[in-house]
Amino acid sequence: VQLQAFGGGLVQPGGSLRLSCAASGSTSSINMLGWYRQAPGKQRELVATITTDGGSTNYADSGKGRFAISRDNAKNTVYLQMNRLKREDTGVYYCKAWVRATGYWGQGTLVTVSS
């Protein structure tokens, strides 16, 4: 499974951004997709996950009420809509796919929240 993330950039506090991550390869085997982020000097942390069957979602507390994860199985793409962005949301955002217990990482996309 290969993953390609898009959509990072510079946004002002309070703004919105949508990240996309396209999967290729053995996509029919993917059972869950997710987003992680890594702020400068910090460990990578979970942002949100979504299952490919039924679309059950899970969010870290930091993004609840502001972020929304969704997927388009036909396009093999997972999205992360981020609203009311804060400076502390700055970081490199990575998408991840799970095939059973094996995780596959995509390259990161940088999100900078700054005025």
Residue pairs with C-beta under 8 A, 6 or more apart in sequence:
1 23
1 24
1 25
1 26
1 27
1 29
1 30
1 97
1 99
1 104
2 23
2 24
2 25
2 104
2 106
3 21
3 22
3 23
3 24
3 95
3 96
3 97
3 104
3 105
3 106
3 107
4 21
4 22
4 24
4 106
4 107
5 19
5 20
5 21
5 93
5 94
5 95
5 106
5 107
5 108
5 109
6 19
6 20
6 21
6 22
6 109
7 17
7 18
7 19
7 20
7 109
8 17
8 19
8 92
8 93
8 108
8 109
8 110
8 111
8 112
9 17
9 110
9 111
9 112
10 112
10 114
11 17
11 85
11 111
11 112
11 113
12 85
12 113
12 114
12 115
13 85
13 86
13 87
13 113
13 114
13 115
14 84
14 85
15 85
15 113
16 81
16 82
16 83
16 84
16 85
17 82
17 85
17 111
18 79
18 80
18 81
18 82
19 35
19 79
19 80
19 82
19 93
19 95
19 109
19 111
20 77
20 78
20 79
21 33
21 35
21 77
21 78
21 79
21 80
21 95
21 106
22 75
22 76
22 77
23 30
23 33
23 76
23 77
23 78
23 97
24 76
26 99
27 76
29 99
29 100
30 52
30 76
30 97
30 98
30 99
31 51
31 52
31 53
31 98
31 99
31 100
32 49
32 50
32 51
32 52
32 97
32 98
33 49
33 50
33 52
33 69
33 71
33 78
33 95
33 96
33 97
33 98
34 46
34 47
34 48
34 49
34 50
34 69
34 78
34 95
34 96
34 97
34 98
35 46
35 47
35 48
35 49
35 69
35 78
35 80
35 93
35 94
35 95
35 96
36 44
36 45
36 46
36 47
36 93
36 94
36 95
36 96
37 44
37 45
37 47
37 89
37 91
37 92
37 93
37 94
37 111
38 44
38 45
38 91
38 92
38 94
38 108
39 88
39 90
39 91
40 90
40 91
42 91
44 94
45 60
46 60
47 59
47 60
47 62
47 63
47 67
47 69
47 80
47 93
48 57
48 58
48 59
48 60
48 63
48 67
48 69
48 80
49 57
49 58
49 69
50 56
50 57
50 58
50 69
50 70
50 71
50 78
51 57
52 71
52 73
55 70
55 71
57 69
59 67
59 69
62 88
62 89
63 82
66 82
66 83
66 84
66 85
67 80
67 81
67 82
67 83
68 80
68 81
68 83
69 78
69 79
69 80
69 81
70 78
70 79
70 81
71 77
71 78
71 79
72 78
72 79
78 95
80 93
82 89
82 111
85 111
85 113
86 113
87 113
87 114
88 113
89 111
89 113
90 111
90 112
90 113
90 114
91 110
91 111
92 108
92 109
92 110
92 111
93 108
93 109
93 110
93 111
94 105
94 106
94 107
94 108
94 109
95 105
95 106
96 103
96 104
96 105
96 106
97 103
97 104
97 106
98 104
